Amino acid sequence: MFLAAFSAVLGNFTFGYALVYPSPVIPALEQDTDSTLHITEAEKSWFGSVFALGTCVGGLSSMFLNDWLGRKLSIMFSALPAAIGFLLMGSAQHISMLLLGRILTGLAGGLTSSSIPVYISEISHAGVRGALGACPQLMAVCGALVLYALSLVVPWRWLAIAGELPVIAMLLLLCFMPDSPRFLISKGKPERALKALEWFRGSNTAYRDEFKRIEDSILNKNSSITCRELSEPHYYKPILIAVLMRFLQQMSGINPILTYLEPIFDRTKVILPGKYDAALVGLVRLVSVLVSATVMDKAGRKILLFISSSLMLVSSLAMGLYVHFTIDLKHNYTTFNMTLIGPGPHVEPNYLSVIPLVCIMLYILGMWKYSSLHYVFCFE
């Protein structure tokens, strides 16, 4: 079971790696002397945002692929656009190749982000479902952290080539993993489902009893849901909660922050260079998800969601106040120097420059605890 879960969440590793790929690449392309690769302001926006277009298409496609191909094959299918996308970015001779590569890796990310949580929830038992439910977010964070770390020593083209490795590993490992027992039963393959469940649980466990419960739950419910049934609270309430939580998370602006993290730090003049600040934030994300995976089965989902949301609120408010008041501070300080001392270079106060780093760290800490909890909360 744990091996199958690890094989699947390598897709989330690739998603996290691809999501933040522009963070170290944009500063490198800004300094590129090749006119075909030198990136403009408009191209920066497209380079960061087209990933989301691919993710939308992939997410919508997975709704059909999950039930048609199955959870495992849907995850494996995502390896094709991911491999082609990284190859295009690694060999790019024009900005258009980078944009197409971003779209394809986004497509793969949309497929995996929808398929992997379903696969894991269906192969895991109740005792570890909370911890395994946090694994997709954990691996996405690890993927981003690996990219930030590699960007300290590896050129941007080789960052794309390195992204091929987890894609290939995921594809090879999943070839030896069974599909979800629930999916196999729903497709009229009980023998294969029983064998898969025995593989996941072990031959010395009560896997036959669990198989019977899964089979009864599938056979006792209708294959389709009518509009009238959707109006019943036990259907529409979980759907509304899941959609609203995801909507609010995306509207918080987390993806633009992660995509342009290094340029943000470069422009806010934090104490360390932007690439080191980005790596520190990646480390904080990893710690956040590890904490969530450790405590969510003990403390409960709902209280931790409140804590995470409160932390995000406080850090966002602090960052907003910092930006507002430091702009006024710098303006007044410059005006004071010009009046009393005259024009010329002056040293502006920088003792508050660590605040953006701290605020983003706290925001990321809250956000990724929220994301991990959201997956588990909704699938339960």
Salt bridges, closest charged atoms under 4 A:
GLU30 OE2 - LYS44 NZ 2.17
GLU41 OE2 - LYS44 NZ 2.80
GLU41 OE2 - ARG267 NH2 3.81
ASP67 OD1 - ARG71 NH1 3.36
GLU122 OE2 - ARG71 NH2 2.82
GLU210 OE2 - ARG201 NH2 2.82
ASP216 OD1 - LYS212 NZ 3.79
GLU232 OE1 - HIS234 NE2 3.40
ASP297 OD1 - ARG301 NH1 2.92
ASP328 OD2 - HIS324 NE2 3.79
GLU380 OE2 - ARG301 NH2 2.50
